[in-house]
């Protein structure tokens, strides 16, 4: 569904977060949906404060989203199959050389 920022993760988070995104196929979508949910809540807070859902409901919805995000796991992928950051950048360099 959403995939544009999956490779733009800062280096300190790099390997672990990228591995989670590759192993748990719905995790990135759940993250985007949680951000949208919080954004909609903030818009309601500005436009019509009486429509703002309670905080406990938001925390519950976000927990459900992340449970859904962790619900589908690719089992046949191993840590060895996931390219390291150096391998990923080298693939980009090689593909750039091929274009030229």
Backbone bond lengths (Angstrom), bond angles and torsions (degrees), N, CA, C in turn:
res aa  C-N    CA-C-N  psi(-1)  N-CA   C-N-CA  omega(-1)  CA-C   N-CA-C  phi
1 X - - - 1.437 - - 1.527 110.68 -
2 X 1.334 118.25 -71.27 1.457 121.80 176.79 1.517 108.08 -109.03
3 X 1.315 118.03 128.53 1.460 119.91 178.40 1.531 114.42 -144.10
4 X 1.342 122.44 12.42 1.455 119.06 -171.77 1.518 115.77 -71.80
5 X 1.338 120.26 -28.27 1.450 121.20 -173.82 1.524 114.16 -107.45
6 X 1.323 117.42 10.73 1.461 119.74 -173.09 1.523 113.77 -63.74
7 X 1.303 119.33 -22.51 1.468 121.40 -178.90 1.526 112.29 -102.52
8 X 1.328 119.00 1.86 1.457 121.23 -177.47 1.520 111.35 -102.28
9 X 1.299 116.82 48.49 1.454 121.76 -179.09 1.521 107.95 -97.52
10 X 1.338 118.54 132.97 1.463 120.81 -179.33 1.520 112.43 -56.22
11 X 1.320 116.17 151.73 1.464 122.24 -175.52 1.521 114.61 -55.34
12 X 1.356 120.75 -41.73 1.472 117.42 -179.68 1.527 113.28 -60.87
13 X 1.320 117.68 -31.64 1.454 120.74 178.78 1.518 111.04 -87.98
14 X 1.302 115.93 -23.13 1.448 126.84 -173.22 1.502 119.80 -19.19
15 X 1.321 116.54 -86.25 1.454 120.87 -169.77 1.521 113.68 -60.51
16 X 1.321 117.80 -50.12 1.461 120.11 -176.32 1.513 112.56 -62.20
17 X 1.328 116.92 -46.27 1.463 120.84 -178.52 1.528 110.85 -67.79
18 X 1.320 117.18 -41.46 1.471 119.69 178.83 1.518 110.94 -63.87
19 X 1.308 117.18 -38.10 1.459 120.23 178.70 1.521 110.07 -65.38
20 X 1.315 117.39 -41.40 1.463 119.99 178.38 1.516 110.60 -63.22
21 X 1.328 117.36 -40.09 1.467 120.25 -179.79 1.519 111.50 -67.36
22 X 1.320 117.71 -30.02 1.453 120.19 179.04 1.526 112.13 -82.80
23 X 1.315 117.29 -30.96 1.456 120.65 -178.73 1.527 111.07 -81.96
24 X 1.326 117.31 -43.05 1.464 121.91 179.92 1.528 108.02 -100.57
25 X 1.314 116.39 101.09 1.465 121.48 -169.83 1.523 113.69 -67.94
26 X 1.313 118.87 -23.74 1.472 120.74 -178.51 1.521 113.31 -97.83
27 X 1.317 118.52 -2.53 1.456 121.66 -172.17 1.529 112.39 -64.32
28 X 1.305 117.51 -43.27 1.459 120.25 -179.48 1.523 110.81 -64.65
29 X 1.325 116.82 -42.75 1.465 120.49 177.73 1.525 110.94 -61.22
30 X 1.328 116.94 -40.66 1.465 120.86 178.51 1.525 110.75 -62.91
31 X 1.313 117.15 -39.26 1.460 120.93 177.42 1.514 111.92 -63.55
32 X 1.329 116.57 -45.99 1.467 120.03 178.14 1.531 111.00 -62.28
33 X 1.327 117.18 -41.92 1.461 120.14 -179.59 1.530 111.29 -66.60
34 X 1.319 117.75 -35.49 1.467 120.85 176.75 1.527 110.44 -64.55
35 X 1.319 116.87 -41.18 1.472 120.57 178.14 1.533 110.26 -64.33
36 X 1.319 116.68 -42.24 1.471 120.52 177.69 1.526 110.10 -62.02
37 X 1.310 117.04 -42.96 1.459 121.61 179.89 1.528 111.21 -60.46
38 X 1.316 117.44 -45.44 1.462 121.37 178.35 1.529 110.14 -65.84
39 X 1.326 117.38 -38.93 1.465 120.41 177.80 1.521 112.58 -62.89
40 X 1.326 116.20 -41.44 1.467 120.32 178.20 1.524 109.77 -65.08
41 X 1.313 117.02 -39.66 1.472 120.45 177.57 1.525 110.54 -61.29
42 X 1.332 116.98 -42.19 1.468 120.22 178.73 1.525 111.36 -65.79
43 X 1.329 117.11 -38.04 1.470 119.60 176.46 1.526 111.09 -63.77
44 X 1.324 116.76 -42.54 1.463 120.04 176.19 1.528 111.00 -60.26
45 X 1.319 115.31 -38.66 1.462 120.45 -178.90 1.528 111.28 -62.65
46 X 1.317 116.92 -35.40 1.461 121.53 179.73 1.521 110.96 -80.03
47 X 1.329 116.86 -45.84 1.467 121.61 -173.52 1.524 111.96 -77.87
48 X 1.321 116.09 -49.87 1.462 119.66 -175.08 1.534 109.65 -146.94
49 X 1.320 117.06 90.41 1.469 120.84 -174.71 1.531 115.00 -57.17
50 X 1.320 118.10 -25.24 1.468 119.04 -179.66 1.527 112.18 -72.67
51 X 1.336 118.58 -15.63 1.464 122.10 178.92 1.527 113.68 -89.99
52 X 1.329 117.21 -4.31 1.468 120.60 -177.10 1.529 109.69 -68.94
53 X 1.348 116.80 124.43 1.474 118.71 177.57 1.531 110.22 -68.74
54 X 1.316 117.19 153.01 1.472 119.68 179.80 1.532 111.57 -64.42
55 X 1.317 114.58 156.64 1.460 120.02 -176.79 1.529 111.78 -61.74
56 X 1.329 118.05 -38.55 1.462 120.52 -179.41 1.530 111.01 -63.04
57 X 1.345 116.52 -33.91 1.467 119.63 178.26 1.530 110.52 -69.62
58 X 1.320 116.70 -38.58 1.467 120.12 178.72 1.531 110.78 -65.58
59 X 1.311 116.39 -43.70 1.468 119.59 179.19 1.525 109.91 -63.18
60 X 1.324 116.71 -39.74 1.462 120.35 177.34 1.516 112.38 -63.69
61 X 1.337 116.90 -43.92 1.467 120.47 178.80 1.523 111.88 -64.29
62 X 1.313 116.71 -40.95 1.464 120.36 179.07 1.531 110.20 -66.35
63 X 1.334 117.06 -39.11 1.469 120.42 176.77 1.523 110.51 -62.71
64 X 1.327 117.16 -41.55 1.471 120.97 177.86 1.527 110.23 -63.68
65 X 1.339 117.01 -42.21 1.467 120.25 178.56 1.525 111.18 -60.10
66 X 1.324 117.27 -45.39 1.454 118.89 -178.88 1.529 111.98 -72.37
67 X 1.308 117.77 -31.13 1.472 119.12 173.03 1.521 109.41 -62.84
68 X 1.332 116.58 -41.13 1.463 120.82 175.74 1.528 110.05 -63.90
69 X 1.332 117.08 -40.23 1.459 121.34 179.44 1.514 113.19 -61.19
70 X 1.333 116.94 -35.96 1.463 121.15 179.42 1.523 112.67 -90.15
71 X 1.329 118.04 4.25 1.464 120.41 -173.82 1.522 114.79 -80.65
72 X 1.322 118.32 -23.61 1.471 120.16 -179.16 1.519 109.08 -114.75
73 X 1.314 114.90 115.11 1.463 121.01 -176.44 1.521 109.65 -119.70
74 X 1.311 116.03 137.93 1.467 120.98 174.33 1.519 106.35 -84.45
75 X 1.312 116.84 115.45 1.462 119.91 -174.41 1.526 112.82 -88.93
76 X 1.326 118.22 -26.67 1.459 118.65 -175.23 1.519 113.87 -81.69
77 X 1.328 118.51 -7.18 1.458 120.82 178.39 1.528 108.85 -85.13
78 X 1.299 117.10 136.45 1.457 120.54 177.72 1.518 108.88 -114.13
79 X 1.291 116.01 165.50 1.463 120.66 -179.45 1.524 110.26 -60.66
80 X 1.326 117.68 -32.06 1.468 120.92 179.90 1.529 111.58 -67.34
81 X 1.331 117.72 -27.80 1.457 121.51 -178.35 1.531 112.97 -77.65
82 X 1.325 117.36 -18.22 1.458 120.91 -178.09 1.520 108.23 -84.37
83 X 1.337 118.23 123.65 1.469 120.03 -178.16 1.522 111.36 -67.55
84 X 1.331 115.22 144.24 1.454 119.54 175.88 1.521 108.73 -76.01
85 X 1.324 115.31 172.45 1.461 119.85 -178.74 1.536 110.82 -62.50
86 X 1.343 117.00 -38.35 1.462 120.38 179.55 1.525 110.39 -66.66
87 X 1.324 117.89 -41.64 1.462 120.93 178.91 1.524 110.99 -64.68
88 X 1.331 116.46 -39.99 1.462 120.25 -179.87 1.520 110.84 -63.74
89 X 1.345 117.14 -43.26 1.464 119.08 179.95 1.521 110.64 -68.70
90 X 1.319 118.40 -34.07 1.468 121.71 178.09 1.525 110.59 -66.27
91 X 1.323 118.12 -38.73 1.463 121.42 177.20 1.514 109.90 -61.76
92 X 1.332 117.47 -40.66 1.461 120.98 177.55 1.517 111.85 -63.63
93 X 1.345 116.26 -39.40 1.465 120.19 178.64 1.526 110.78 -65.49
94 X 1.322 116.50 -42.96 1.462 120.82 -179.04 1.523 109.95 -64.86
95 X 1.338 117.69 -44.11 1.456 119.29 -179.77 1.522 110.90 -66.23
96 X 1.333 117.10 -32.44 1.470 120.14 176.94 1.528 110.12 -68.16
97 X 1.338 117.09 -38.72 1.464 120.95 178.04 1.529 110.18 -64.66
98 X 1.333 117.33 -37.64 1.449 120.55 -179.21 1.532 111.75 -66.99
99 X 1.326 116.23 -32.95 1.474 120.38 -179.83 1.518 110.05 -68.62
100 X 1.334 116.37 -39.04 1.466 119.83 -179.65 1.486 109.01 -73.67
